[in-house]
Amino acid sequence: MTPEYAALINGEPLPRERVDAFLQAPLGGAGPHRATAPPRGASSHDEPAPARRRNEPPSVARQRRRWATQVVVTDELARRACADRGLKVPEEVSPVSVLAVAETAVADLGSIVAAALAHSPAARILLAALECEQTVPETAVRDYYDRNQDRFLTPDALRRGADPFGEAAAPQDVLPYEDVREGIARELRKAAGRQAFFGWLDQARGGVTYSHGHEHPGDPSHPDHEHRH
């Protein structure tokens, strides 16, 4: 008999209906209320959801369900983490309100994580909280500035094609450290927050047991598994 849950999270069942509701969200279309189907071939940590097609092979349907399960599980894990931290999260999120994920975000985050962040207010709130918790040392900010001078050329230097690492570059060709320091610190804090989110998710997934047909898309224990990089 097929279990009525898609997964057990620390022993508590996650209803299959939540995965079914996510799968029923329309793919395609325009505007902000578009379900997320990461592009094929995107570099990612996780497998993209197979495109929805009529008369699709059973293996594709199974993979899409497994992919959707990962998104819904991540949402539930994030809800629980927010509750533990005292962070307020909307009670529910409608599957039809899934936001489109930019291709660059997919490449940076991995398709499942990017889709989960688009789908789940709890995941976004948790990520923001983790970013705020990060401390970036002044030495790290300064080191980034010194190693990436080409990113801080003045508009005039860019027009002249100045080389910040060559003899033709003058000190005035590079924006002063004081002018760009806050922006660098913000980006480094954001990157550290993402790494903290990945670390949290990897640990949280350790308490998840999946029902048959809801395993991770890259799980080699089932015949349809895929895990491209």
Disulfide bonds with the S-S distance in Angstrom:
none
